[in-house]
Amino acid sequence: MLHDCDAEIIPIEPDAGNAAAGIASTIVMVCEAVSIPYRLFKYANRGTSANDNSMRYLCVLTIAGSDSCGGAGVQADIKTMSALGVYAASAITSVTVQNTLGVKAIQAIEPAIVAGQIKAVMDDVKPVAIKIGMVNDCATIHAIADSLSSYSPSTLVVDPVMASTSGSMLMQRDTLEVFCSELLPMATLLTPNIPEAEVLSKTEIHTVDDMDVAAKRILAMGCKAVLIKGGHLEGNKKIDKLYLNDGTVHTFVHATINTRNTHGTGCTLSSAIASFMARGLDLPDAIAHAKEYLSQALEAGKDVEIGEGHGPVCHLFNPEKTIIL
């Protein structure tokens, strides 16, 4: 079976600062040198079909925008899910004109078509986990929230994509309030980076302690958990923190990989988390394994030259066979 992350697990008694932030405990997981034998992972059987002798794929649905250069968005999601052995279905929210240098244009898909894609997949393929990526207008958010409310998905990973790696704005500013009121409360996990967490929490984040304050404010909006990715903070060691709504905190420490090929890292991580949750891991373990997958994908593609800007990670560095239940 796939071994748990070789992590240093350190229970920490709440100090005054943590208590003030409503944080009960911290678990530190050092995941910088973990080799994960993906093909040996023993996934959970999520139930039987009408015909016990039938075979089926383990399906994950991505609801996100299309990236014409293939490094982020739905393309990154499908590559990630496929690399981790799950069957990827998609509902495309928008089509972008972009390359490694930036986003040139965005064309939203009609909300009724977005809703239709979701219904078609949910009614027929029945995914066991869902990931939501770029949604850049209010009408699309309404369509997604209304569609998913009929299904009450047990695993919903939401990546609040607000800007691309190159700095192009992807979410319209008037969309944020609707996102926070309609999609955020449905999330099993929200995965903002530092700038996104600052916008969501209306808090400036310069330190790890600032992350704690921001997380408390984001959790108060209704999501079950939030993973704040600390890659924008100073230092060679990066810290990501998972905050659960029961007050528990998990801290993940990892080293920086020196590369410009970081296009689509947020999409890749959130898709990997959804994939590992579909495979039966609990949330902290799914994040630890997703982070290790991303680290290996970054390492494998760090010196590859594609385009003149931020290239993609190497999603398919060691793909495994599709899981068949």
MILUMMAR-34267 format. One line per 3 residues: number of its first residue (from 1); their letters; for each residue x, y, z of C-alpha. Coordinates in nm, 2 decimals. Example, Ala and Ser with C-alpha at 12.3 -4.5 7.8 and 13.67 -1.06 7.14 Angstrom:
# MILUMMAR-34267
1> AS> 1.23/-0.45/0.78 | 1.37/-0.11/0.71
# end
This chain:
# MILUMMAR-34267
1> MLH> 0.00/0.00/0.00 | 0.11/0.36/-0.04 | 0.29/0.46/0.27
4> DCD> 0.20/0.77/0.46 | 0.42/1.07/0.41 | 0.74/1.03/0.61
7> AEI> 0.65/1.33/0.81 | 0.76/1.46/1.15 | 0.44/1.48/1.34
10> IPI> 0.47/1.73/1.63 | 0.16/1.79/1.85 | 0.19/2.15/1.98
13> EPD> -0.01/2.28/2.27 | -0.20/2.60/2.19 | -0.01/2.91/2.28
16> AGN> -0.17/3.25/2.33 | -0.14/3.34/1.96 | -0.30/3.02/1.84
19> AAA> -0.57/3.04/2.10 | -0.66/3.39/2.00 | -0.69/3.27/1.64
22> GIA> -0.91/2.98/1.75 | -0.65/2.72/1.66 | -0.65/2.41/1.88
25> STI> -0.34/2.22/1.77 | -0.08/2.20/1.50 | 0.06/1.90/1.31
28> VMV> 0.38/1.97/1.13 | 0.44/1.75/0.83 | 0.78/1.77/0.66
31> CEA> 0.73/1.64/0.31 | 1.04/1.75/0.12 | 1.21/1.42/0.07
34> VSI> 0.94/1.17/0.03 | 0.93/0.91/-0.25 | 0.58/0.79/-0.31
37> PYR> 0.52/0.46/-0.49 | 0.20/0.57/-0.66 | 0.14/0.24/-0.83
40> LFK> 0.13/0.06/-0.50 | -0.14/0.28/-0.36 | -0.43/0.09/-0.21
43> YAN> -0.73/0.30/-0.30 | -1.07/0.27/-0.13 | -1.36/0.10/-0.30
46> RGT> -1.63/0.36/-0.30 | -1.92/0.12/-0.33 | -2.06/-0.13/-0.57
49> SAN> -2.26/-0.07/-0.89 | -2.59/-0.22/-0.98 | -2.40/-0.51/-1.13
52> DNS> -2.14/-0.63/-0.88 | -1.94/-0.80/-1.15 | -1.91/-0.48/-1.36
55> MRY> -1.59/-0.27/-1.38 | -1.58/0.11/-1.36 | -1.34/0.40/-1.34
58> LCV> -1.28/0.62/-1.04 | -1.40/0.95/-1.18 | -1.31/1.31/-1.08
61> LTI> -1.48/1.61/-1.24 | -1.30/1.93/-1.31 | -1.50/2.25/-1.36
64> AGS> -1.25/2.51/-1.49 | -1.13/2.72/-1.78 | -0.94/2.60/-2.09
67> DSC> -0.58/2.70/-2.13 | -0.47/2.71/-2.49 | -0.10/2.64/-2.41
70> GGA> -0.19/2.34/-2.20 | -0.01/2.41/-1.87 | -0.30/2.52/-1.65
73> GVQ> -0.68/2.50/-1.63 | -0.87/2.20/-1.75 | -0.57/2.08/-1.95
76> ADI> -0.35/2.06/-1.63 | -0.63/1.91/-1.44 | -0.68/1.63/-1.69
79> KTM> -0.31/1.56/-1.71 | -0.28/1.55/-1.33 | -0.58/1.32/-1.28
82> SAL> -0.47/1.09/-1.55 | -0.12/1.07/-1.41 | -0.27/0.97/-1.07
85> GVY> -0.49/0.69/-1.22 | -0.83/0.85/-1.20 | -1.07/0.91/-1.49
88> AAS> -1.11/1.29/-1.56 | -1.43/1.44/-1.67 | -1.47/1.81/-1.74
91> AIT> -1.71/2.11/-1.75 | -1.54/2.40/-1.92 | -1.63/2.75/-1.78
94> SVT> -1.43/2.96/-2.02 | -1.19/2.95/-2.31 | -0.87/3.15/-2.27
97> VQN> -0.63/3.28/-2.53 | -0.29/3.24/-2.35 | 0.06/3.12/-2.37
100> TLG> 0.35/3.11/-2.13 | 0.38/3.49/-2.14 | 0.03/3.56/-2.03
103> VKA> -0.34/3.57/-2.09 | -0.45/3.76/-2.40 | -0.83/3.71/-2.39
106> IQA> -1.10/3.52/-2.20 | -1.43/3.41/-2.35 | -1.69/3.28/-2.10
109> IEP> -1.90/2.98/-2.19 | -2.28/3.04/-2.17 | -2.39/2.96/-1.81
112> AIV> -2.66/2.72/-1.94 | -2.39/2.52/-2.12 | -2.17/2.51/-1.81
115> AGQ> -2.47/2.38/-1.61 | -2.55/2.14/-1.88 | -2.20/1.99/-1.88
118> IKA> -2.21/1.95/-1.50 | -2.55/1.78/-1.51 | -2.45/1.55/-1.80
121> VMD> -2.15/1.42/-1.61 | -2.31/1.40/-1.27 | -2.61/1.21/-1.39
124> DVK> -2.42/0.96/-1.60 | -2.06/0.93/-1.50 | -2.11/1.00/-1.13
127> PVA> -1.78/1.14/-1.02 | -1.67/1.07/-0.66 | -1.49/1.41/-0.63
130> IKI> -1.50/1.75/-0.79 | -1.25/2.02/-0.84 | -1.35/2.38/-0.93
133> GMV> -1.09/2.61/-1.09 | -1.13/2.94/-1.28 | -1.48/3.10/-1.26
136> NDC> -1.45/3.46/-1.37 | -1.81/3.59/-1.38 | -2.12/3.59/-1.16
139> ATI> -2.35/3.41/-1.40 | -2.11/3.12/-1.42 | -2.09/3.10/-1.04
142> HAI> -2.47/3.10/-1.01 | -2.49/2.82/-1.27 | -2.23/2.60/-1.09
145> ADS> -2.37/2.65/-0.74 | -2.72/2.58/-0.86 | -2.61/2.27/-1.04
148> LSS> -2.41/2.13/-0.76 | -2.67/2.20/-0.50 | -2.88/1.92/-0.65
151> YSP> -2.60/1.66/-0.59 | -2.44/1.77/-0.26 | -2.09/1.64/-0.35
154> STL> -1.90/1.49/-0.06 | -1.56/1.61/-0.19 | -1.54/1.95/-0.35
157> VVD> -1.20/2.11/-0.38 | -1.22/2.48/-0.48 | -0.92/2.67/-0.61
160> PVM> -1.00/3.04/-0.60 | -0.81/3.13/-0.92 | -0.79/3.51/-0.93
163> AST> -0.47/3.57/-1.14 | -0.25/3.36/-1.37 | 0.12/3.28/-1.29
166> SGS> 0.21/3.56/-1.54 | 0.00/3.81/-1.34 | -0.31/3.84/-1.56
169> MLM> -0.63/3.89/-1.37 | -0.87/3.60/-1.42 | -1.16/3.68/-1.19
172> QRD> -1.37/3.99/-1.24 | -1.37/4.20/-0.93 | -1.75/4.21/-0.90
175> TLE> -1.74/3.83/-0.89 | -1.57/3.80/-0.56 | -1.87/3.86/-0.34
178> VFC> -2.08/3.61/-0.53 | -1.80/3.36/-0.51 | -1.77/3.40/-0.13
181> SEL> -2.15/3.37/-0.08 | -2.23/3.09/-0.32 | -1.93/2.86/-0.39
184> LPM> -1.70/2.91/-0.09 | -1.95/2.76/0.16 | -1.99/2.45/-0.05
187> ATL> -1.62/2.37/-0.04 | -1.47/2.07/0.13 | -1.14/2.25/0.08
190> LTP> -1.04/2.59/-0.04 | -0.68/2.63/-0.18 | -0.58/3.00/-0.20
193> NIP> -0.22/3.12/-0.23 | -0.11/3.42/-0.03 | -0.25/3.70/-0.26
196> EAE> -0.58/3.51/-0.29 | -0.60/3.46/0.08 | -0.54/3.83/0.14
199> VLS> -0.83/3.92/-0.09 | -1.06/3.67/0.06 | -0.98/3.76/0.42
202> KTE> -0.92/4.13/0.37 | -0.59/4.07/0.56 | -0.24/4.15/0.47
205> IHT> -0.02/3.84/0.50 | 0.35/3.89/0.56 | 0.42/3.61/0.82
208> VDD> 0.29/3.26/0.91 | 0.10/3.42/1.20 | -0.08/3.64/0.95
211> MDV> -0.18/3.32/0.77 | -0.35/3.21/1.09 | -0.55/3.52/1.12
214> AAK> -0.65/3.51/0.75 | -0.75/3.14/0.78 | -0.99/3.21/1.07
217> RIL> -1.17/3.48/0.87 | -1.19/3.25/0.56 | -1.33/2.96/0.76
220> AMG> -1.59/3.19/0.91 | -1.73/3.22/0.56 | -1.84/2.86/0.57
223> CKA> -1.59/2.63/0.40 | -1.49/2.31/0.58 | -1.12/2.36/0.54
226> VLI> -0.87/2.60/0.39 | -0.51/2.53/0.27 | -0.32/2.86/0.25
229> KGG> -0.01/2.81/0.03 | 0.28/3.01/0.16 | 0.49/3.01/-0.15
232> HLE> 0.49/3.39/-0.18 | 0.65/3.43/0.17 | 1.02/3.49/0.20
235> GNK> 1.27/3.21/0.26 | 1.40/2.89/0.10 | 1.17/2.67/0.31
238> KID> 0.81/2.72/0.22 | 0.52/2.66/0.46 | 0.17/2.57/0.36
241> KLY> -0.10/2.54/0.63 | -0.42/2.34/0.64 | -0.68/2.47/0.87
244> LND> -0.99/2.26/0.95 | -1.31/2.40/1.09 | -1.27/2.20/1.41
247> GTV> -0.96/2.41/1.50 | -0.70/2.16/1.39 | -0.40/2.29/1.19
250> HTF> -0.16/2.09/0.97 | 0.16/2.25/0.86 | 0.35/2.13/0.55
253> VHA> 0.71/2.23/0.51 | 0.89/2.20/0.17 | 1.19/2.32/-0.01
256> TIN> 1.19/2.56/-0.30 | 1.26/2.42/-0.65 | 1.45/2.67/-0.86
259> TRN> 1.27/2.69/-1.19 | 1.07/2.93/-1.40 | 0.83/2.65/-1.51
262> THG> 0.56/2.71/-1.26 | 0.26/2.77/-1.49 | -0.04/2.58/-1.36
265> TGC> 0.10/2.48/-1.02 | -0.21/2.58/-0.83 | -0.44/2.39/-1.08
268> TLS> -0.21/2.09/-1.05 | -0.21/2.08/-0.67 | -0.58/2.12/-0.63
271> SAI> -0.65/1.85/-0.89 | -0.40/1.61/-0.73 | -0.57/1.67/-0.39
274> ASF> -0.91/1.59/-0.54 | -0.77/1.28/-0.71 | -0.61/1.14/-0.39
277> MAR> -0.93/1.21/-0.19 | -1.12/1.02/-0.46 | -0.88/0.74/-0.40
280> GLD> -0.97/0.72/-0.04 | -0.72/0.93/0.15 | -0.83/1.17/0.42
283> LPD> -0.77/1.54/0.36 | -0.43/1.59/0.53 | -0.29/1.28/0.37
286> AIA> -0.43/1.37/0.03 | -0.26/1.71/0.06 | 0.07/1.56/0.16
289> HAK> 0.07/1.32/-0.13 | -0.05/1.58/-0.38 | 0.23/1.81/-0.27
292> EYL> 0.48/1.54/-0.32 | 0.34/1.47/-0.67 | 0.37/1.84/-0.75
295> SQA> 0.72/1.86/-0.62 | 0.82/1.56/-0.84 | 0.65/1.72/-1.14
298> LEA> 0.83/2.05/-1.09 | 1.16/1.87/-1.05 | 1.11/1.66/-1.36
301> GKD> 1.03/1.97/-1.57 | 1.25/2.23/-1.41 | 1.50/2.26/-1.69
304> VEI> 1.27/2.20/-1.99 | 1.23/2.49/-2.22 | 0.89/2.55/-2.36
307> GEG> 0.78/2.90/-2.46 | 0.95/3.22/-2.35 | 0.77/3.27/-2.02
310> HGP> 0.66/3.05/-1.73 | 0.65/2.69/-1.87 | 0.44/2.41/-1.73
313> VCH> 0.54/2.14/-1.48 | 0.59/1.78/-1.61 | 0.26/1.63/-1.52
316> LFN> 0.33/1.29/-1.68 | 0.67/1.22/-1.54 | 0.56/0.88/-1.40
319> PEK> 0.20/0.81/-1.49 | 0.02/0.51/-1.35 | -0.24/0.29/-1.50
322> TII> -0.60/0.40/-1.48 | -0.77/0.26/-1.17 | -1.05/0.02/-1.25
325> L> -1.28/-0.08/-0.97
# end
